[in-house]
Amino acid sequence: MEQRILGRTGRPVSVVGLGTWQLGADWGEVREEDAFAVLDAAVEGGVTFFDTADVYGDGRSEQLIGRYRRERPDADLFVATKMGRRAEQTPENYVLANFRAWNDRSRANLGVDTLDLVQLHCPPTAVYSSDEVYDALDTLVEERRIAAYAVSVETCAEALTAIARPGVASVQIILNPFRLKPLEEVLPAAAGAGVGIIARVPLASGLLTGKYTRDTVFAADDHRTYNRHGEAFDQGETFSGVDFETGLEAAAEFAALASGGATPAQTALRWIIQQPGVTSVIPGARNVAQARANAAAAALPALDDDTLKAVRDLYDRRIRAQVHGRW
């Protein structure tokens, strides 16, 4: 699989990575053997980049990846984790003492002395502008608790604020055919600054697979049930902020753009991969088949101009009014 340099880390990562929120069992039960099978399938498909967080299963995702990494040292994995969401979301909590404690917990979970990359996990907006926060992050690098630091953001404005900081290695942001605003300023700014872009929620919480209908019922502990209006965290994390009915209609139209044997999900991933400035896209996978199919999207031919124009038209007609002004 194609490898791209992840911004200021200087490290290569696969263009399709693996998001591991679901392995924390926050979307329903995931057995350990099934989690390891998914990790194996991703690696066999060429994936070298795993994205996790200390809050996924309250550390379960990190622990599973740590065990897998020890058992598969040949895989030469790059693991990015996140910190901050286990504490009350106030800027006052984003201080060096907490950073050290959070990092030490993640280092223990992952079984490493130095974390490859630590991302601030969508903190309060004021955190992105704090000199003290970046001084603290620089201290963690000096102490070799972390090799590099980055941010995960909700809005384009937060991304642009972080990109201006010289120590930020990468920005993780929602980017998919239902969320085009990052193409306007964020991706060009990141490319100009040498900052990597990690595209998350690439399938709009599964909408872009084209598999859901009005009769689809998600589990009670699935965020697609309990966070449709931002009840638990930012609404943009669920279906990319698009209401379910609109998303279903748009997803059906998007599915018609898939061609050459590619699934709608693979077409969405291929669209993201070829956006200038994107380093890696991190779809999740609940099973081996999904992990294999996601990895295979990296080998698909580039989408043609007509398809790219159709994606833009679909966004402008059905999606833009709901999301463009918010994130």
Secondary structure, DSSP 8 states (H G I E B T S, - for coil): --EEE-GGG--EEESB-EE-GGGGTTTS---HHHHHHHHHHHHHTT--EEE--TTGGGGHHHHHHHHHHHH-GGG--EEEEEESTTS-S-GGG-SHHHHHHHHHHHHHHHT-SSBSEEEEES--GGGGG-HHHHHHHHHHHHTTSBS-EEEE-SSHHHHHHHHTSTTEEEEEEE-BTTB-GGGTTHHHHHHHHT-EEEEESTTTTTGGGT---TT----TTSHHHH-TTSSSS-GGGSGGG--HHHHHHHHHHHHTT--TT--HHHHHHHHHHTSTT--EE--B-SSHHHHHHHHHGGGS----HHHHHHHHHHIIIIIHHHHTTT-
